[in-house]
Amino acid sequence: MYIQHNLPAADAARQIKINSSNYQKVSKKLSSGYKINSAADGAAELGISEQMRSQIRGLNQSVENAEDGANYIQVADGSMHEIHAMLQRMRELSVQSLNDTNTPADRAAMAAEFDQLQCEIDRISGGTDYNTQPVFGEHDPSYYQIAGNRKWEPDQTHFVEAPNNTLEIHLPDTYTPSDYSITIAPDVYTTQELMDEIDDALAAIKPSNPGFVFELSKDGCCNLNFEGGKNSPAKIDSVDGGLATAIPRQACWARPLSKAAGRFQLLQAKTTSCSFILKRQTALQNFSLW
């Protein structure tokens, strides 16, 4: 009994499949330029390769971020260079106008040029953008701020009496310590004198000041800024004490109902104009304590 077969052809077909598979692997390595393209080429080597690849891509993006920052600075530098040249020209015009040999028409022309330069400086400072963001515009503060909304006049008189001469600042429990307090001497102060007295008290606070800054804004409102937060985000839970509600010729103070909600309850007031509502936001608190 004979069985017909073609073993050489079958063996040749098997070798062709093996060679084709090897050819595909080599072609994939040549086309990609990578030795390891899949787990079949080496699972451990693929894990190392992917880790290095992610690090390289992250570093490349860091370089691009740095280049974007450098471009931002170059835009600002170019604008400042133009503004500097205009300021120099304005200075020249100011000196030139002092010459008595100039006629009124000459001085009028100088004044017109001076005004045009000033308008151009305002245009550059307000219209310089990078990626639709104003270069010289106001940006969100990088600190935590409690902004007062009661205006203090420069010539205003402040009567500070004990025990309403303290300011207590409470930070989240993640800070150590989390409670700070200052006390100023009972006296009669002007607005600037009271600001200086509070600044001196903050400078001498124990334990050392973690970053509290007391400022009088341009609109005459008092703000308490916290520029700390080295180990955690800067945040103030609440403020209380007599200075937190320092209103001239009035005796008003408040106590917090809930630190989490940021609510205050008015305990006593000799005026109905006191408002003690604390509005908490993500990075800014507004309250009408001052």
PyMOL commands that set and color helices and strands:
alter all, ss='L'
color gray80, all
select helices_A, chain A and resi 7-32+39-41+43-97+104-127+191-203+242-245
alter helices_A, ss='H'
color red, helices_A
select strands_A, chain A and resi 129-130+133-134+144-151+157-160+166-170+179-183+187-190+212-216+221-226+238-240+253-258+263-268+278-280+284-287
alter strands_A, ss='S'
color yellow, strands_A
deselect
rebuild
show_as cartoon
